[in-house]
Amino acid sequence: MKNQQQKSSIRRPRLPAGYKPAKEVGIADALKLAIAVHRANGLDDAEKIYGRILAVRPDQPDALHFMGVLQHQRGRTEDALRLIRRSIALDATMPDWHNNLGNVLLERGELDAAAQAYEQAARLAPARADIHNNLGVLRREQGRTVEAEAAYRRALALDPKYVDAHTNLGRLLHGLGRGDEALASFCEALVLNPKHVKARHALGMAYQMLGRIEAAAQVYRDWLKDEPGQPEALHHLAACSGEGVPDRAPDAYVETVFDGFANSFDAKLALLGYRAPDLIAQVVASLLGEAQRALAVLDAGCGTGLCGPLLAPYARRLDGVDLSKRMLVKAQARQVYDTLAKAELTAFIDGAAPGSYDLIVSADTLCYFGDLRAVARAAAKALQPEGRLVFTVEASEGAGEGGFQLNPHGRYSHREAYLREVFAGAGFADLALEPAHLRTEAAKPVHGWVVSCKASAFRSS
């Protein structure tokens, strides 16, 4: 499922203004090297150097803080919070450190604690536009839209060329129904930076949600002139124009979207009332009864692993597969999966040995597939006789001839008759489709199906 997050990210480590290195020359030089390597995305080497510094100086605040930032990048949020908080306890004067703490807490959905961190950062650095921007993101998540708007406008008063603040303000205004003002903010962002990906995406989505589909399509055409082959622009142009619609979302599109969404995925979905994992768990429980850790289970499109803890009680082996490397890092941190693989879902299932699984589930992943025939055939082969398949898709009453359609927001929806035809044709029996409210989007419920079916009792030779 796709839902574009707002800009609020951990600042890359830098030597802060007025930075005073430790008296020991060796420590100071090692810290500078670690920060430089970290900024170049050399996480393994940077972690080793920070670790060596802390072995000698366990209370070196800079090393503690940047090690915390690094742990967050690796998806180890608890370690990150412990280290960042420890650094702040040793030196509470650094606004960036409070700002980073706020960002980690915001991504976890701990809004009140994040607010305290951002407010302290703003007290320490009242003229920092980026901190006021982050406060705006936080206030919007709290539903305090008047304060969110004030924070974004304060950021823009401090830095009128702050593209992310223009984009975030536009998203806020769009959500408030102030469409023309929102479009003006997005356009201003693009005037300042014509190649700003988030502003381009936001403008296209704003046009499509206002029903101005041709205007949205033109945004994507212009984007493709500057960046031929850009995955998001290609996919959304097909969705808006109806031209060149693929049978499923291209791998490059899925990877781009979900790698960028990984850090804030869980918190954002909680705010949207995301229900697919719980709905799937309810159906699994009704089909399988008491959990006995006896099954080989595949979480197909596992994302950050939201289904993992719900499936683990049934599994003697729990595998996960996803295209997004950053999502898989988050899933790994849950420590419930026996294996995690980065692969395209259909190819992974089709490559499994026949009868590999007793249960395959897929929560809000097949909404990035239009044609479901290949994945249905693959699942039928990979399941044990009478093994179960449970998944969610979005529902469509007005899908085209093929039974599915690609919508302007970039996801596919499916018609009931199509689902029944495809999965019966793949040899599944006991097909059940339960209508469900999957989540809320743009203040409206997203309707879908929770589908369950059973593989044939006999395997064809």
N, C-alpha and C positions, 0 to 999 in steps of 0.2 A: 504494500500500500504506500502511496506516495502522498506526502504532505510536506511542502517545503518549509524548512525551519527558518527562523529569523537569525540574523547575524549576531552571534554572541559567542566568541570562541576564546580559548586559552591563548594568551599572548605568548609568542615565542620568547624564550629567555633572552634577555639582553642585559648588558651592564647598565644599571640604573644611574641616573644623574647623581653626581656626588658620591659614587661608589668608592669605598675605601677598602682596598685589598687587605687581607690578613697580613700581619707582620711577617709571618714566615714566607719567604719568597717562593719556596716550593709550593706551598698551598695556593698562593695567589696565582702563580703561573698555571698550575693544574686546573684551577677553577676557570680561568680564561679559556684554556684549551677545551675543557669539557663543554662550556657554553657554546664555543665556536662549532664544535663537532655536533652538539645537540641542534643548533640552528640549521646545520646542513643535513639534518634528519639522520644522523648516524647514531641511532638510539642505543644500539648495543655497546658501542665504544664509549658513548657519553655515560651510560649507566655504570660501566666499569670504572671510569675516572671519578665520577661522583662517589661511588662506593669506596674507592681508595682514599679519597679525601675524608670521608666520614669515618673510615676506620682509624684515621689519625686524629681527626677533630670531630667527634660525634655531634657536637653542638655548633658546627659551622652553619650559620643560618642560610647563606646563599646556596650551598650544596644541598641542604635539606629541602629548600623550596624548589629548586630546579629538578631535583630527583623526584619530588612530588608531582611536578608538571609532567615529567617523563612517564611516571607510573600511570597517570591519567591517560596519556596518549596510548599506553598499552592496554587500557581497559581495566586497570587495577584500581578502581575508584576508592576503595577503603584505604589502601596504602597511600594513595595520593592525598586524601583528606588528612590522614594522620601526619604525614610529612609536612604538608603546607601549613597546617595548624601549629605544628611544632615550630616551624620557622617564624611564624607570626608571633608566637609566644616569646621568642628570643629577640625579635626586632619588629615591633608593631608600627614602625614609621613608614613602611614602604607601601604606597598606594597600589602598585601593581600586584602585590601579594594578596591584598584583600580582594582586588578585582578578580584575580585568578581563583581564589577561594569561592567567590560568588558564582563564577562560571561553572565550576564543578558542581556546586550545590544546585544551581539552576538546572543543569542537565540531569540531575538525579530527581528533580521535582520537589526539592526541599525549598520551597519558595520563601518562607519567612526567614530561614537562616541565610539564604542567598541575599535577601533584601538587606539584612544587617551588614553583610560583608560589603555590598556595593555602597551602602550609605556611608560606611566608614571610609571606603576608598574615596568617595566624593568629598568627604570632610577634609581628607588629607590633600586632595588635589582638585579643588573646585573648578579649575579651568580646563580640566581634561574632558574633551568632547567624547572620547571613547567610553569613559566611565558613565557619563550621562546617557549615552546610547544604550549601554548595557542595562542601566536602570530602567530605561523605557521598555526594553524587552521583558524585564522582570515584572514591571507593573502591568504590562499587557497580560502576561501569564496569570497574574493575580486577579485579573478582571477589573483592574483600576485604570480604566481607559483614559480618564481625564488626566491623571498623573502621568500615564505613559506618553500621551501626546505632549505634555509639558516638558517631559524629560527629553524627548526627541527634538523638540523645538529649541530647548536649551543647548543641546549638542550642536545643532545647526547654527545657533547664534554664535557659539564659540568657534565653529568651523563650517562656514557656509558651503564648502566643497566636500563635505563628508558624505560620500556616496552611500555608504551603508545606512547612515541615519535617514537620508532621503528615502531609501528603499524601505526601511522598517516603518517610517512614518506612513508611506504609501500603503503598506499592508494593513496598518492599524486603521487608516481612514477607509480603506476598502471594506474592512470588516464592520465598520460603523455605518456602512451604507452611503458614504460620502464619495461616490464613485469618481466624479470629476476632479475633486481635490486629490484623490489617490492617483489618478492617471497623471496629474500635473507633477506629483512627487516622483513617480517612476520616470517620467520624461526628463525631469531635471537631473535625476541620477544618470540617465543615459547621455544627456548633453555633457555632463562632467566626465563621464567615462563611457564612450559608446560601446565598449566591449565588455562591460560589467555583466557577468553571467547572471547573477542573482536578480539584477534589475531587469534584464531582458526577460528572464523567466517570469518574474512577477508581473511585468506589463502584459505579457501574453496571457497569463492566467487571469488577470483582471479583465481584460477584454472578453475572454471567453465566458467568464462568470457573469458579465453584464450582457451576454447574448450577442456581442459584437464579434462574431466568429471570423468574418473576413479580416477585420482589423487585427485579430489575434494571429491569423495565418500570415499576415504581412509582416508582423514582428518576427516570426520564425523565418520567413523568406529573407528578410534583411540580415538576420543573424547568420544564415547560411551563406550569404554573399561574403561575409567577413571570415566565417569559419566553415568552409565546405566540409560536410560530413559530421558536423557537431551532433552527437547522439541525441541530446534533448531536443534540439531544434528540429531534427529530422522526424523524430517520433511525434512531436506535438503538431508539426505541420501536417503529417499524415492524418492525425486525429481531427484536426480542424477542417482540412480540405477534403478528406475522404479519398485522397489520391495516394496510391502506393501503400495502402494499409498492409502491414506485415501480419502474418499469422500469429505472431507473438512479439512482445517487446524485444528488441535486439539486446544481446548480451551487454554491449557497450553502454546502452542507455541504463539498464538495470544497475550495472556496476557503478556508473557515475552518480546516479541518484542516491543509491543506498550507502555507498562509501561516504558521501557528503552528509548523510542523514544519521550515521551510526551513533554519534556521541549523544544526541538528544532524542533518539528514537523512542525509548521507553517512556520518558517523561511526556513527550508530545502526545503519544498515543493515549496515555492515561488522561490527559486533558480532553481528548476527543471522545472519551468514553468507549475506547476500543474494546470489543467483546469477543473477537474471533477465537482466541485461545481458550477462553472459558466455555464458549459455546461448543467448541470441538471436544473439550474435556467432558462436558456433560453428555454428549452423544457417545463418546468412547465408554464412559461409565455405564450408560444404559445398555450398550451392546455387549460389554465384556464382564460386567459385574465387578466383584471384588478384585482389587489389584493384587497380584501375586508375584510380581517381578519375574514372569515366566516367558515373556515375549521378545522377539527381535523386532525392534521398532525403528522406523525411519521418520524423522522430522524433515520433510521435503520443503526447502525454502525456510530454513530455521531462523534466519535473521539473527537477532540478538539473543535468541533462545527463550523467548517468552513462553513457548509451549513446553520447553524442556522439563521444568519442575513438575508440571502437570502430567507428563507422560512417564517420567522416571519410575513411579511406583509400579507400572505395568511391565517394565523392561528389564530383562536380563542383559540386553545390549541395546543401547540407544545411540543411533547414528544421526548426524545432522549434515545437511548439504545446503550450500548457499553460494551465490555468485559474488557476494560482497565480502572482501577480505576483512574490512573493518567491522562489519557485522559479526563475522565469525570470531574476531578477537573478543567481542562482548559476550558471545555465546560461550566461549571457552572459560571465561571468568566465572560462569555459573557453576562449573564443576559438576555437571550432571550428565554430560555426553561422554560416551566411550570413544567415539571418533567424530571428527568434523572434517568435511571435505569442501574445498572450493571448486565448484563445478556447476555446469548448467544442469538444471533439475532433470529434464527428460533424459539427457545423455547419461547422467549418473544412474538413474533408475534402470534404464535400458541396458547399461553395462553390468548391472548386478547379476549374480548367478540366479537362475530360476529358483523360486521358492526361498529367496533370502530373507524375506520378512513376513511376520505375522500381522503387522499393522503398519500402514503408511498414512501419515496425516500431513495436511498442507493448509496452513492458516493464511489466508489473504495473499497467497502467492499466485494462484491460478487466475487471478484478476489481471495478471500481466500476460496471460495467454488468451488468444482468441480461439484458434483451432485446438481442441483438446484431444483429438483422436490419437496422436502419437503418445501423449503422456498416459492416456487410458490403456493403450496396448502395453506400454512398458510396465505400468503398475500391475496389470493382470499377470504378466510374466514373472515379475519379481516377488509376488505374494505367494505364500503357501496356499494350497487348496483351502478354500473357505476363509482365507485371510481377509482382513478388512481394510477398506480405503475410506478415509473421512477427510473432507476438505470444505472450504468456503469459497464462494464466488459471488460477485455482484449480480443482481437480478435485472433483467431487461424485459419489458413488455413489448418494446418496439424494435427488436433486433432485426437485421436484414435477413436475406434468404439463407445465409449460412447459419443462422441461429445465434450469432454473436455480433457485437459491434465495438469498435474502438471509439471511446468518448473523448471530447475535447480535453478533459483533465488528464488523459494519458492511460487510463485503465480500460479494460474490456468488461462488458457485461454480457450475460448469457440468458437465453430463453429456456424455460423449463423443458419444452419439447426437445430442444437440441440436446440438453444434458441427458435426458432419458434415452434418446436415440444413440448417442455416442457411447455411453457406458454399457448399455445393453449390447451394443454391437461389439464391444471389446470382451464380452463374455461375463460381465458382472450380473449378479442377481440381487434380490432384496434391495433394490434401489429406493432410497427414501430421500426426499427433499423437504427440509423444514424451512419455512420462511423465517428470516431473522433480521433484526436491526443490528448491523455490524459495527457501526460507529456513527458519530455525528460529524458532518463536514459543512462549513459555511452555514451553521445553525440549522441544518436539515439532516434528518436521518438518512443514512446510506442503507438501502434495503438489499438483502442478498439471500442466498441459500446456504444452509449447512447440509451438505450432501454426504450420504453414507451408502456403501454398497459392499457386497461380498463376492470375492473371487469364486470362480467355478470350483466345484468339488473335484473335478477331473482335469488334469493337465493334458493339453493336446500334445502329441508327439511332434 
